[in-house]
Amino acid sequence: GLSQNSSDTHVTAGTLDKRDDGGFRNTCKYIRLAGGTPNILRAECQRIDGTWREAYADLDTCLANRKGVLKWGSTVIDNIVENNNGELT
């Protein structure tokens, strides 16, 4: 699964994308918090074929405050498993 220490792995379009050594910043642009819903992180993210799509993440489902420290982890993120094809199960 994903952990706080796996900054070279991120979720894109249902697969783990390991081509990005610098984190999602190298394959996403216009990264912003949505104005009316500050828990939603939005960006335009590049697909494997080079095209771009609008993407978002609900930070309430992937970040937690654990004893004053932001941590990755909810049941959604902690239970992601990669199969042999690189797809999430």
Summary of the structure (lengths in Angstrom):
residues: 89
radius of gyration: 13.4
end to end distance: 10.2
largest distance: 41.1
contacts: 191
relative contact order: 0.19
helix: 11%
strand: 42%
